[in-house]
């Protein structure tokens, strides 16, 4: 089910509290951000997104499903994101 070289159709840019912007192009990028750079640990959506990333690595989860789980984790943590999938959504601090 999973192609480990696959990228998301539309990358997600996130703005960290440090002012750094990360561009995530795959579930593997998302997993790294969730475990290394995430500002809030222990959220239910964060853990679910981590589990989905790991399921993708094992070939049990579609990449786009992982992408949606990551977006929910960002909402939960208040991480500013730029999701250019046509929905025009922007999450996080509107003053950033």
MIVEXMI-777447 format. One record per residue (C-alpha): residue in three letters; y negated, z negated, x. Coordinates in pm, 1 decimal. Last residue first. Example, Ala and Ser with C-alpha at 12.3 -4.5 7.8 and 13.67 -1.06 7.14 Angstrom:
BEGIN
{SER,{106.0,-714.0,1367.0}}
{ALA,{450.0,-780.0,1230.0}}
end
This chain:
BEGIN
{UNK,{-3526.7,-1258.6,264.2}}
{UNK,{-3734.8,-1389.4,-27.5}}
{UNK,{-3468.3,-1301.7,-283.4}}
{UNK,{-3228.7,-1552.7,-120.4}}
{UNK,{-2875.4,-1444.8,-191.0}}
{UNK,{-2725.1,-1139.5,-351.4}}
{UNK,{-2854.4,-788.1,-381.5}}
{UNK,{-2693.7,-550.3,-623.7}}
{UNK,{-2796.8,-189.4,-659.0}}
{UNK,{-2480.3,-100.8,-847.9}}
{UNK,{-2450.3,227.3,-660.5}}
{UNK,{-2204.7,97.0,-404.4}}
{UNK,{-2479.7,-10.6,-168.1}}
{UNK,{-2385.4,-378.2,-139.7}}
{UNK,{-2656.5,-553.9,58.5}}
{UNK,{-2563.0,-915.8,95.5}}
{UNK,{-2742.9,-1246.9,132.2}}
{UNK,{-2490.0,-1526.7,165.0}}
{UNK,{-2536.0,-1781.1,-114.2}}
{UNK,{-2189.7,-1924.4,-48.9}}
{UNK,{-2045.0,-1848.9,-394.1}}
{UNK,{-2210.7,-1508.8,-414.8}}
{UNK,{-2074.1,-1421.9,-71.0}}
{UNK,{-1725.3,-1530.2,-177.3}}
{UNK,{-1754.7,-1310.7,-486.8}}
{UNK,{-1851.0,-1014.3,-264.7}}
{UNK,{-1548.7,-1083.6,-43.9}}
{UNK,{-1315.4,-1079.2,-344.6}}
{UNK,{-1460.4,-739.5,-442.6}}
{UNK,{-1398.9,-600.6,-94.3}}
{UNK,{-1043.9,-737.0,-90.9}}
{UNK,{-973.3,-543.7,-409.9}}
{UNK,{-1119.2,-233.6,-239.3}}
{UNK,{-879.4,-272.8,54.0}}
{UNK,{-570.1,-274.3,-166.9}}
{UNK,{-344.2,-578.7,-119.8}}
{UNK,{17.5,-622.3,-4.9}}
{UNK,{20.0,-441.7,329.5}}
{UNK,{46.0,-758.0,541.1}}
{UNK,{-311.1,-707.9,668.7}}
{UNK,{-419.6,-665.2,306.6}}
{UNK,{-251.0,-995.5,216.7}}
{UNK,{-443.4,-1159.9,501.8}}
{UNK,{-769.9,-1023.3,366.6}}
{UNK,{-673.9,-1138.3,15.0}}
{UNK,{-601.2,-1492.0,141.9}}
{UNK,{-937.0,-1501.3,320.7}}
{UNK,{-1107.5,-1378.4,1.9}}
{UNK,{-931.8,-1649.6,-200.1}}
{UNK,{-1036.8,-1913.8,51.6}}
{UNK,{-1399.7,-1803.0,35.9}}
{UNK,{-1382.6,-1783.3,-343.3}}
{UNK,{-1263.8,-2145.6,-366.1}}
{UNK,{-1527.4,-2268.1,-123.2}}
{UNK,{-1413.2,-2476.1,171.5}}
{UNK,{-1659.2,-2372.8,438.2}}
{UNK,{-2023.7,-2282.1,391.5}}
{UNK,{-2217.0,-2080.1,652.6}}
{UNK,{-1942.1,-1822.2,716.9}}
{UNK,{-1957.2,-1680.4,1068.6}}
{UNK,{-1608.8,-1724.1,1213.7}}
{UNK,{-1353.8,-1753.1,931.3}}
{UNK,{-1518.5,-1545.3,658.8}}
{UNK,{-1689.5,-1306.2,901.4}}
{UNK,{-1362.4,-1228.5,1083.6}}
{UNK,{-1180.5,-1178.8,755.3}}
{UNK,{-1451.0,-943.7,632.4}}
{UNK,{-1429.6,-727.0,943.3}}
{UNK,{-1050.3,-702.0,892.7}}
{UNK,{-1104.6,-621.0,525.7}}
{UNK,{-1307.7,-321.5,638.4}}
{UNK,{-1658.4,-190.1,707.5}}
{UNK,{-1860.5,-508.6,737.7}}
{UNK,{-2213.0,-468.5,873.0}}
{UNK,{-2344.4,-798.3,1006.7}}
{UNK,{-2712.3,-892.6,1005.1}}
{UNK,{-2826.4,-1182.2,1222.8}}
{UNK,{-3108.6,-1402.6,1097.6}}
{UNK,{-2919.0,-1718.8,1194.6}}
{UNK,{-2862.8,-1794.9,825.6}}
{UNK,{-2651.4,-1479.9,809.8}}
{UNK,{-2750.0,-1155.5,641.8}}
{UNK,{-2461.6,-948.5,511.4}}
{UNK,{-2419.5,-571.8,507.9}}
{UNK,{-2130.3,-432.1,304.9}}
{UNK,{-1975.0,-95.5,388.7}}
{UNK,{-1905.8,161.7,116.0}}
{UNK,{-1575.9,350.9,99.0}}
{UNK,{-1411.5,57.3,270.1}}
{UNK,{-1238.6,140.0,595.7}}
{UNK,{-873.9,214.4,646.8}}
{UNK,{-706.4,173.8,986.9}}
{UNK,{-470.5,-87.0,845.1}}
{UNK,{-360.9,144.0,564.6}}
{UNK,{-239.2,-77.4,284.0}}
{UNK,{0.0,0.0,0.0}}
end
